[in-house]
Amino acid sequence: MLRTAVIGTGSLGRQHARVHAALAAEGRAHFVAACDVNEETARAVAAERGVEPVCDWRALVGRADAVSLAVPTETHAEIAIPLLEAGVHVLVEKPISRTLAEADGMIAAARRSGAALMVGHLERFNPALVALRPHVRAPVYFEIHRVGEFTARSLDIDVVLDLMIHDLDIVQWLVGEGTEVSDVRAVGIPVLTNLVDAANARVEFASGAVANITASRVGMEKIRKMRFFQPHDYVAVDYVTRYAAVSSLDPSGASGRPGVAHRRLEVADVEPLRAEIESFLAAAESKTAPPITGGDGRRALALALRALASIHEHDARTGINSLKRRA
């Protein structure tokens, strides 16, 4: 069995540790360590899950075959590259890194060693989207809203890299990963931090598809909804309630006139994080490409950075905000 570990045991890392422990209890893997720079945190999570506490991730080389990396984005490449070079399989939380150069370094390290590099774009494993995916064909227009209440988590990155990147990844995946993005226009504002807390982006693809995406981390309620149109279909997804439906023209309505046929899709009761980690470990064991590769993560990051660049250009042109510039 693969020996596994979790690096970074904050709020999200604790959830990774929970799933790794459950898989270990089922004989699917051997969970060996919980690692965090904060010794107290590492010891608490390790004790809860019955594994060894570790404060230096370097100590895991040779002792773990596969790791979940749930540390701040700024340290993703710093930790992932040496691990990948040592042959350790890495599931890194989104975004893959801060910069495209860092992402390229991680991808190259995985290629050289043959280790699996997977990026945790969790929404791809949401049961509603899993149920919908086989019904997607040539989407034309997306309207997406992702709103969350303010928390102290992930304040090292803008809302575009924190929340919107989920939908930037999904849209590229559904339109077709090889479809070129022809234009990105975005606006954003700082509300409670000196970074972008709320943003809207309009993404146009060479295929003609258009996505209008709104993301905010200063809302009063949690909203995770996507609607899109494709030839003869209207599609609706609610990630929170795990609802997916397709509405299309019904030529033979009950009245004898054309009507609308509404199909609510059957959605499996599956935890997305568990499905994500299971797929990562399966790829590591079989030495095959994971379902969300480093290249996928890089594409999502590239589009997010284009959106952020557009936000800063709009800010400079209008002078309506005072956004902190990232080096």
DOTI-700857 format. One record per residue: residue in three letters; x, y, z of N, C-alpha, C in turn. Coordinates in steps of 0.02 Angstrom, whole numbers. Example, Ala and Ser with C-alpha at 12.3 -4.5 7.8 and 13.67 -1.06 7.14 Angstrom:
// DOTI-700857
R  sedo     n_x     n_y     n_z    ca_x    ca_y    ca_z     c_x     c_y     c_z
R   Ala     660    -284     390     615    -225     390     660    -165     390
R   Ser     642    -112     354     684     -53     357     645       2     394
// end
This chain:
// DOTI-700857
R  sedo     n_x     n_y     n_z    ca_x    ca_y    ca_z     c_x     c_y     c_z
R   Met      41     -60       0       0       0       0      43      63       0
R   Leu      17     115     -30      52     178     -29      54     206      42
R   Arg     112     233      61     118     269     124      99     342     110
R   Thr      52     369     148      28     437     134      39     483     193
R   Ala      39     548     178      47     600     230      10     662     207
R   Val      -5     705     255     -35     770     240      12     824     264
R   Ile      27     872     220      71     928     237      29     991     239
R   Gly      25    1021     297     -19    1078     308     -84    1054     338
R   Thr     -92    1064     403    -151    1037     437    -194    1093     466
R   Gly    -205    1144     424    -252    1196     442    -323    1171     429
R   Ser    -370    1216     416    -440    1195     409    -450    1145     352
R   Leu    -418    1157     295    -426    1111     239    -383    1049     247
R   Gly    -322    1058     272    -278    1001     283    -307     951     332
R   Arg    -344     975     382    -376     930     429    -426     884     394
R   Gln    -460     912     344    -508     871     307    -472     819     265
R   His    -415     838     236    -375     788     200    -353     733     247
R   Ala    -332     752     307    -310     702     357    -367     655     375
R   Arg    -427     682     382    -485     641     397    -496     587     343
R   Val    -492     608     280    -503     561     225    -447     510     221
R   His    -385     534     228    -328     487     226    -335     435     282
R   Ala    -356     456     341    -365     410     397    -420     359     382
R   Ala    -474     382     351    -529     337     334    -507     285     283
R   Leu    -469     306     233    -444     259     183    -396     209     213
R   Ala    -356     233     260    -309     188     294    -347     136     335
R   Ala    -400     158     368    -440     111     409    -473      58     366
R   Glu    -484      74     302    -514      26     255    -462     -17     220
R   Gly    -399      -6     237    -345     -45     206    -328     -22     136
R   Arg    -345      41     120    -331      68      53    -263     101      47
R   Ala    -235     121     103    -170     154     105    -144     151     176
R   His     -82     172     185     -52     173     252     -36     246     269
R   Phe     -79     278     309     -71     348     328     -18     352     383
R   Val      37     388     369      94     385     415     106     449     454
R   Ala      87     508     427     107     570     462      63     629     445
R   Ala      57     674     494      25     739     485      80     791     497
R   Cys      91     834     448     147     882     451     122     954     451
R   Asp     149     993     497     133    1064     499     190    1101     533
R   Val     204    1162     511     259    1200     542     242    1218     614
R   Asn     178    1220     629     156    1232     698     154    1165     734
R   Glu     201    1155     781     206    1090     814     142    1071     851
R   Glu     111    1119     883      49    1104     921      -5    1079     874
R   Thr     -12    1111     816     -62    1091     767     -47    1021     740
R   Ala      17    1010     723      37     945     697      22     890     748
R   Arg      38     902     811      27     851     863     -48     838     873
R   Ala     -88     891     870    -160     883     882    -192     841     827
R   Val    -176     856     764    -205     818     708    -178     747     707
R   Ala    -113     740     720     -83     673     721    -114     629     775
R   Ala    -125     659     833    -155     620     888    -227     600     871
R   Glu    -263     646     839    -332     632     820    -337     575     770
R   Arg    -286     571     726    -289     521     672    -243     461     683
R   Gly    -208     460     739    -166     403     755    -105     395     711
R   Val     -74     453     692     -14     451     651      41     491     685
R   Glu      99     493     653     156     529     681     153     603     666
R   Pro     167     646     714     171     718     699     240     736     671
R   Val     241     779     620     303     801     588     299     876     578
R   Cys     354     910     591     355     983     582     396    1005     521
R   Asp     438     962     495     479     977     436     461     929     381
R   Trp     431     954     327     409     911     272     466     871     241
R   Arg     527     896     246     584     859     218     593     791     249
R   Ala     570     784     312     577     720     346     532     666     316
R   Leu     486     686     271     441     637     241     471     602     181
R   Val     525     630     153     557     598      96     584     530     117
R   Gly     564     478      82     584     411      99     537     377     148
R   Arg     491     416     177     444     388     225     372     392     201
R   Ala     359     433     150     293     438     121     298     432      45
R   Asp     251     397      15     250     389     -58     206     441     -92
R   Ala     155     465     -56     107     513     -85      83     560     -31
R   Val      77     624     -48      56     674       2       2     720     -25
R   Ser     -40     743      21     -85     799       8     -49     862      32
R   Leu     -45     912     -11     -10     974       6     -61    1030      13
R   Ala     -75    1049      76    -126    1099      91     -97    1157     130
R   Val     -42    1184     104      -8    1241     135     -25    1305      97
R   Pro      -7    1364     122     -20    1426      84      10    1423      14
R   Thr     -24    1455     -33      -4    1452    -103      68    1473    -114
R   Glu      91    1521     -75     159    1547     -85     213    1495     -74
R   Thr     197    1440     -40     248    1388     -28     235    1324     -67
R   His     186    1324    -112     171    1264    -151     232    1239    -189
R   Ala     262    1282    -230     318    1260    -272     379    1243    -229
R   Glu     391    1282    -178     449    1271    -134     449    1201    -104
R   Ile     390    1177     -87     384    1111     -56     374    1056    -109
R   Ala     331    1069    -157     313    1018    -206     371     997    -250
R   Ile     411    1044    -273     465    1026    -321     514     976    -291
R   Pro     542     988    -231     588     938    -203     554     870    -191
R   Leu     491     871    -170     456     808    -159     447     770    -224
R   Leu     426     805    -276     416     773    -341     482     746    -368
R   Glu     535     785    -360     601     763    -384     624     701    -347
R   Ala     600     692    -285     618     633    -245     572     575    -261
R   Gly     525     585    -307     479     532    -327     417     526    -286
R   Val     404     577    -244     343     576    -203     285     605    -243
R   His     229     569    -245     169     592    -280     137     649    -240
R   Val     115     702    -275      89     761    -240      20     780    -265
R   Leu     -27     786    -219     -93     816    -231     -89     885    -200
R   Val     -87     938    -241     -79    1005    -216    -145    1042    -221
R   Glu    -163    1078    -169    -225    1116    -170    -219    1172    -222
R   Lys    -278    1193    -248    -278    1248    -296    -267    1314    -259
R   Pro    -241    1366    -293    -211    1362    -360    -145    1325    -358
R   Ile    -124    1299    -415     -64    1258    -417      -4    1295    -388
R   Ser      -1    1360    -398      56    1400    -374      39    1474    -381
R   Arg      87    1517    -363      76    1589    -371      87    1612    -442
R   Thr     136    1582    -476     156    1606    -542     159    1548    -591
R   Leu     158    1564    -655     163    1513    -707     232    1482    -706
R   Ala     283    1521    -690     351    1493    -686     355    1440    -632
R   Glu     324    1453    -575     323    1403    -522     285    1340    -544
R   Ala     229    1351    -577     190    1294    -602     232    1253    -651
R   Asp     268    1287    -695     310    1252    -743     364    1211    -708
R   Gly     391    1238    -653     441    1203    -615     413    1140    -584
R   Met     352    1143    -559     320    1085    -529     305    1032    -582
R   Ile     280    1054    -639     263    1007    -693     327     973    -718
R   Ala     381    1011    -726     444     983    -750     472     933    -700
R   Ala     467     947    -636     492     902    -584     454     836    -586
R   Ala     388     839    -595     349     778    -600     366     738    -662
R   Arg     378     773    -716     396     739    -779     463     703    -772
R   Arg     510     736    -740     577     706    -734     576     643    -690
R   Ser     538     644    -636     539     587    -590     487     534    -605
R   Gly     435     554    -642     379     508    -654     328     508    -599
R   Ala     336     551    -549     287     556    -495     224     590    -520
R   Ala     167     573    -489     103     603    -508      96     672    -475
R   Leu      76     721    -515      60     788    -490     -13     801    -507
R   Met     -54     807    -456    -125     820    -465    -143     885    -430
R   Val    -188     923    -460    -209     987    -431    -280     981    -405
R   Gly    -292    1005    -344    -356     995    -310    -411    1042    -330
R   His    -432    1039    -393    -490    1077    -414    -552    1035    -396
R   Leu    -574    1043    -335    -621     998    -303    -689     996    -338
R   Glu    -710    1051    -368    -778    1052    -397    -786    1002    -453
R   Arg    -732     980    -484    -739     930    -537    -767     864    -508
R   Phe    -760     856    -442    -784     795    -410    -851     805    -375
R   Asn    -880     865    -381    -946     876    -353    -995     829    -388
R   Pro   -1035     790    -351   -1080     741    -383   -1127     771    -435
R   Ala   -1148     833    -425   -1193     865    -473   -1157     874    -540
R   Leu   -1094     895    -538   -1057     904    -600   -1038     837    -631
R   Val   -1023     788    -590   -1008     721    -615   -1068     694    -653
R   Ala   -1129     703    -626   -1189     680    -659   -1203     717    -723
R   Leu   -1186     782    -724   -1199     823    -782   -1150     813    -840
R   Arg   -1087     798    -824   -1034     798    -874   -1051     760    -938
R   Pro   -1082     701    -934   -1097     664    -997   -1148     700   -1042
R   His   -1185     748   -1014   -1237     782   -1052   -1213     848   -1083
R   Val   -1150     866   -1070   -1124     929   -1095   -1100     922   -1167
R   Arg   -1124     967   -1210   -1104     966   -1280   -1105    1037   -1307
R   Ala   -1047    1063   -1322   -1039    1129   -1354   -1076    1185   -1317
R   Pro   -1062    1197   -1253   -1094    1253   -1218   -1075    1319   -1250
R   Val   -1123    1365   -1248   -1115    1430   -1283   -1109    1488   -1233
R   Tyr   -1151    1489   -1182   -1151    1546   -1136   -1160    1521   -1064
R   Phe   -1115    1544   -1019   -1117    1527    -948   -1133    1588    -906
R   Glu   -1173    1578    -854   -1185    1628    -803   -1171    1594    -737
R   Ile   -1119    1617    -700   -1096    1581    -641   -1089    1629    -582
R   His   -1113    1608    -524   -1106    1647    -462   -1076    1604    -408
R   Arg   -1023    1628    -378    -991    1593    -321    -979    1645    -267
R   Val   -1019    1641    -215   -1017    1691    -161   -1009    1654     -94
R   Gly    -966    1680     -52    -957    1652      14    -954    1705      67
R   Glu    -967    1686     128    -961    1732     184    -887    1743     200
R   Phe    -871    1800     228    -802    1817     242    -774    1773     298
R   Thr    -714    1746     286    -677    1709     337    -604    1731     333
R   Ala    -566    1712     383    -495    1731     385    -451    1683     344
R   Arg    -483    1637     308    -446    1587     269    -427    1616     201
R   Ser    -368    1598     178    -345    1614     109    -341    1689      95
R   Leu    -327    1729     146    -321    1801     134    -254    1821     105
R   Asp    -211    1771      89    -148    1785      56    -156    1791     -19
R   Ile    -217    1775     -45    -229    1778    -117    -295    1814    -130
R   Asp    -302    1840    -191    -363    1874    -211    -420    1824    -219
R   Val    -481    1850    -220    -539    1807    -229    -538    1771    -296
R   Val    -503    1799    -345    -498    1766    -410    -460    1700    -403
R   Leu    -406    1700    -364    -366    1639    -354    -396    1595    -300
R   Asp    -437    1624    -256    -466    1587    -201    -530    1552    -223
R   Leu    -578    1589    -252    -643    1560    -269    -656    1556    -344
R   Met    -644    1611    -380    -661    1611    -451    -624    1558    -491
R   Ile    -564    1540    -470    -524    1492    -507    -559    1425    -514
R   His    -602    1408    -467    -642    1347    -473    -681    1349    -539
R   Asp    -715    1404    -551    -759    1410    -609    -720    1421    -673
R   Leu    -663    1455    -668    -620    1462    -727    -596    1394    -751
R   Asp    -580    1350    -703    -560    1282    -721    -619    1244    -751
R   Ile    -677    1247    -720    -735    1210    -744    -755    1232    -814
R   Val    -756    1297    -825    -776    1323    -891    -728    1299    -945
R   Gln    -664    1303    -932    -616    1279    -982    -624    1204    -995
R   Trp    -638    1167    -942    -648    1094    -947    -709    1078    -989
R   Leu    -765    1114    -978    -827    1100   -1014    -826    1125   -1086
R   Val    -795    1182   -1097    -790    1208   -1166    -744    1164   -1207
R   Gly    -692    1139   -1175    -642    1098   -1210    -573    1124   -1194
R   Glu    -532    1082   -1163    -467    1105   -1138    -422    1134   -1192
R   Gly    -434    1113   -1255    -392    1139   -1309    -418    1202   -1340
R   Thr    -475    1227   -1316    -505    1287   -1345    -470    1349   -1319
R   Glu    -447    1391   -1363    -410    1451   -1343    -456    1504   -1314
R   Val    -431    1538   -1262    -465    1596   -1234    -446    1657   -1275
R   Ser    -494    1690   -1306    -479    1746   -1350    -479    1813   -1314
R   Asp    -518    1819   -1260    -520    1884   -1226    -544    1875   -1154
R   Val    -518    1917   -1110    -539    1918   -1040    -548    1990   -1018
R   Arg    -606    2007    -993    -620    2073    -965    -645    2064    -894
R   Ala    -616    2100    -847    -635    2089    -777    -631    2154    -737
R   Val    -672    2157    -686    -671    2212    -637    -671    2181    -568
R   Gly    -642    2215    -520    -641    2189    -452    -628    2244    -402
R   Ile    -647    2232    -340    -639    2282    -288    -616    2251    -223
R   Pro    -574    2288    -184    -560    2267    -116    -618    2291     -72
R   Val    -640    2249     -26    -694    2268      19    -671    2267      91
R   Leu    -647    2209     113    -625    2202     182    -549    2191     188
R   Thr    -516    2182     131    -443    2173     131    -413    2221      81
R   Asn    -347    2219      72    -316    2261      21    -305    2222     -44
R   Leu    -335    2164     -49    -335    2125    -111    -405    2126    -140
R   Val    -415    2094    -197    -480    2092    -229    -525    2043    -191
R   Asp    -581    2068    -164    -627    2027    -125    -690    2009    -165
R   Ala    -705    2048    -217    -763    2034    -259    -744    2051    -331
R   Ala    -764    2007    -377    -742    2017    -446    -793    1987    -495
R   Asn    -792    2015    -555    -830    1987    -610    -785    1983    -671
R   Ala    -789    1926    -705    -748    1916    -765    -791    1892    -823
R   Arg    -777    1919    -881    -809    1895    -943    -754    1862    -984
R   Val    -762    1798    -997    -712    1760   -1034    -741    1739   -1101
R   Glu    -706    1755   -1154    -728    1735   -1221    -679    1685   -1251
R   Phe    -707    1633   -1282    -667    1581   -1312    -668    1586   -1388
R   Ala    -616    1560   -1419    -611    1561   -1491    -669    1524   -1524
R   Ser    -698    1477   -1488    -755    1439   -1514    -819    1480   -1517
R   Gly    -819    1538   -1484    -879    1580   -1480    -913    1576   -1413
R   Ala    -894    1529   -1371    -923    1523   -1304    -903    1583   -1261
R   Val    -948    1603   -1216    -937    1660   -1171    -957    1639   -1101
R   Ala    -916    1658   -1052    -932    1644    -982    -931    1709    -943
R   Asn    -983    1721    -905    -988    1779    -861    -986    1752    -789
R   Ile    -932    1767    -753    -920    1736    -688    -914    1789    -634
R   Thr    -953    1781    -580    -949    1827    -523    -926    1788    -462
R   Ala    -879    1816    -425    -854    1784    -364    -847    1836    -310
R   Ser    -867    1818    -249    -861    1864    -192    -850    1823    -129
R   Arg    -806    1849     -85    -797    1817     -20    -821    1863      36
R   Val    -866    1908      20    -894    1953      70    -970    1953      65
R   Gly    -999    1895      47   -1071    1891      42   -1103    1875     109
R   Met   -1169    1873     109   -1208    1857     169   -1232    1785     169
R   Glu   -1222    1750     114   -1243    1681     109   -1197    1644      60
R   Lys   -1200    1578      62   -1158    1538      19   -1196    1520     -45
R   Ile   -1169    1542    -101   -1200    1529    -166   -1148    1497    -212
R   Arg   -1166    1441    -242   -1122    1407    -290   -1165    1382    -346
R   Lys   -1180    1425    -395   -1227    1407    -448   -1197    1420    -517
R   Met   -1213    1375    -563   -1192    1384    -632   -1252    1369    -677
R   Arg   -1263    1412    -726   -1313    1401    -778   -1279    1410    -845
R   Phe   -1296    1368    -892   -1269    1380    -959   -1317    1353   -1012
R   Phe   -1307    1380   -1072   -1347    1360   -1130   -1302    1323   -1179
R   Gln   -1330    1271   -1208   -1298    1236   -1263   -1352    1223   -1315
R   Pro   -1336    1205   -1376   -1389    1196   -1427   -1448    1155   -1402
R   His   -1506    1188   -1398   -1570    1157   -1380   -1576    1139   -1306
R   Asp   -1528    1160   -1264   -1531    1143   -1193   -1516    1204   -1149
R   Tyr   -1550    1205   -1091   -1533    1251   -1037   -1513    1207    -978
R   Val   -1455    1220    -949   -1427    1177    -897   -1419    1217    -833
R   Ala   -1437    1188    -776   -1430    1221    -711   -1396    1174    -662
R   Val   -1348    1202    -624   -1312    1164    -573   -1308    1205    -510
R   Asp   -1322    1173    -453   -1312    1204    -388   -1263    1159    -351
R   Tyr   -1201    1183    -341   -1150    1143    -310   -1164    1130    -236
R   Val   -1199    1177    -204   -1212    1171    -132   -1264    1117    -119
R   Thr   -1320    1120    -155   -1374    1071    -144   -1364    1008    -187
R   Arg   -1313    1009    -230   -1298     953    -275   -1357     937    -320
R   Tyr   -1378     989    -353   -1435     986    -399   -1410     997    -470
R   Ala   -1433     956    -517   -1416     964    -587   -1476     947    -630
R   Ala   -1491     990    -678   -1550     979    -720   -1537    1005    -791
R   Val   -1570     973    -838   -1566     994    -909   -1637    1005    -934
R   Ser   -1649    1063    -962   -1714    1079    -992   -1705    1085   -1067
R   Ser   -1749    1054   -1105   -1743    1056   -1178   -1812    1055   -1210
R   Leu   -1815    1068   -1274   -1878    1071   -1311   -1909    1001   -1315
R   Asp   -1972     998   -1299   -2011     936   -1306   -2060     946   -1363
R   Pro   -2047     918   -1423   -2090     931   -1481   -2162     908   -1471
R   Ser   -2172     859   -1428   -2240     833   -1419   -2263     846   -1347
R   Gly   -2281     908   -1333   -2304     926   -1267   -2372     897   -1251
R   Ala   -2393     901   -1188   -2456     872   -1167   -2516     903   -1203
R   Ser   -2509     966   -1222   -2564    1000   -1257   -2563     989   -1332
R   Gly   -2515     949   -1354   -2509     939   -1427   -2465     990   -1459
R   Arg   -2444    1041   -1421   -2398    1092   -1446   -2330    1083   -1414
R   Pro   -2277    1107   -1445   -2210    1100   -1416   -2206    1129   -1347
R   Gly   -2170    1096   -1302   -2161    1120   -1234   -2089    1111   -1212
R   Val   -2079    1113   -1148   -2012    1106   -1120   -2009    1043   -1078
R   Ala   -1960    1001   -1092   -1948     940   -1053   -1894     955   -1002
R   His   -1909     945    -939   -1863     959    -885   -1839     894    -854
R   Arg   -1773     883    -855   -1745     822    -827   -1699     838    -769
R   Arg   -1718     815    -709   -1674     821    -651   -1630     759    -650
R   Leu   -1565     769    -651   -1519     713    -656   -1511     678    -589
R   Glu   -1499     613    -592   -1487     575    -531   -1415     588    -508
R   Val   -1408     610    -446   -1342     629    -420   -1323     582    -363
R   Ala   -1263     554    -368   -1240     506    -318   -1221     543    -253
R   Asp   -1228     508    -197   -1210     536    -132   -1136     519    -118
R   Val   -1092     561    -145   -1020     550    -140    -987     613    -113
R   Glu    -939     605     -67    -902     662     -42    -849     682     -93
R   Pro    -850     743    -119    -801     763    -170    -728     755    -149
R   Leu    -711     773     -86    -642     769     -65    -618     697     -63
R   Arg    -660     652     -40    -641     581     -39    -631     556    -111
R   Ala    -677     574    -156    -670     553    -226    -606     580    -256
R   Glu    -589     642    -240    -528     673    -265    -466     635    -241
R   Ile    -462     622    -176    -404     588    -148    -399     516    -173
R   Glu    -456     483    -179    -456     414    -206    -429     413    -277
R   Ser    -449     461    -318    -425     463    -388    -351     479    -391
R   Phe    -327     520    -344    -255     536    -341    -215     474    -323
R   Leu    -237     438    -272    -200     378    -251    -203     324    -305
R   Ala    -260     319    -340    -265     270    -394    -216     286    -450
R   Ala    -208     350    -467    -161     370    -519     -89     355    -496
R   Ala     -75     369    -433      -8     356    -406       8     281    -408
R   Glu     -40     241    -389     -29     168    -387     -20     139    -457
R   Ser     -60     164    -504     -58     136    -572      -8     170    -617
R   Lys      23     223    -591      72     262    -629      41     289    -694
R   Thr     -20     313    -689     -55     344    -745     -67     417    -729
R   Ala     -87     455    -780     -99     527    -770    -160     537    -724
R   Pro    -155     581    -676    -213     595    -633    -267     631    -673
R   Pro    -329     631    -648    -384     663    -686    -377     739    -692
R   Ile    -341     771    -647    -328     843    -652    -252     852    -648
R   Thr    -221     862    -704    -148     863    -708    -119     931    -690
R   Gly     -53     933    -685     -20     996    -675     -35    1045    -731
R   Gly     -41    1019    -792     -58    1061    -849    -127    1092    -842
R   Asp    -175    1053    -816    -242    1080    -803    -238    1137    -752
R   Gly    -200    1125    -698    -193    1176    -647    -160    1239    -674
R   Arg    -111    1229    -719     -77    1286    -749    -125    1327    -792
R   Arg    -168    1293    -832    -216    1328    -874    -264    1370    -832
R   Ala    -287    1341    -777    -332    1379    -733    -296    1439    -703
R   Leu    -234    1430    -682    -196    1485    -654    -184    1539    -706
R   Ala    -166    1519    -767    -153    1567    -821    -214    1611    -834
R   Leu    -273    1580    -835    -334    1618    -846    -350    1663    -787
R   Ala    -338    1639    -726    -349    1680    -667    -303    1741    -666
R   Leu    -240    1731    -686    -193    1787    -688    -212    1837    -742
R   Arg    -240    1813    -798    -264    1859    -849    -322    1901    -822
R   Ala    -366    1869    -784    -422    1906    -754    -397    1958    -705
R   Leu    -348    1939    -664    -319    1987    -616    -285    2045    -652
R   Ala    -250    2030    -706    -217    2083    -744    -269    2131    -772
R   Ser    -324    2105    -796    -378    2147    -822    -408    2190    -767
R   Ile    -415    2162    -707    -441    2200    -650    -395    2259    -634
R   His    -330    2247    -633    -282    2300    -618    -279    2352    -673
R   Glu    -287    2330    -736    -290    2378    -792    -351    2423    -785
R   His    -407    2392    -768    -469    2431    -758    -461    2480    -700
R   Asp    -429    2458    -647    -417    2500    -589    -373    2559    -607
R   Ala    -319    2546    -645    -273    2599    -664    -307    2650    -711
R   Arg    -352    2624    -753    -386    2667    -802    -439    2711    -769
R   Thr    -475    2683    -720    -531    2719    -690    -513    2752    -625
R   Gly    -463    2725    -589    -444    2753    -525    -494    2744    -470
R   Ile    -539    2694    -478    -592    2686    -428    -570    2646    -367
R   Asn    -514    2610    -373    -490    2569    -317    -418    2586    -302
R   Ser    -394    2558    -247    -323    2562    -231    -300    2492    -215
R   Leu    -287    2454    -268    -271    2383    -260    -197    2373    -249
R   Lys    -180    2329    -203    -111    2310    -190     -85    2272    -250
R   Arg     -26    2291    -274       4    2257    -331      48    2201    -307
R   Arg      43    2145    -341      85    2088    -324     147    2090    -368
R   Ala     205    2079    -338     269    2082    -375     270    2029    -429
// end
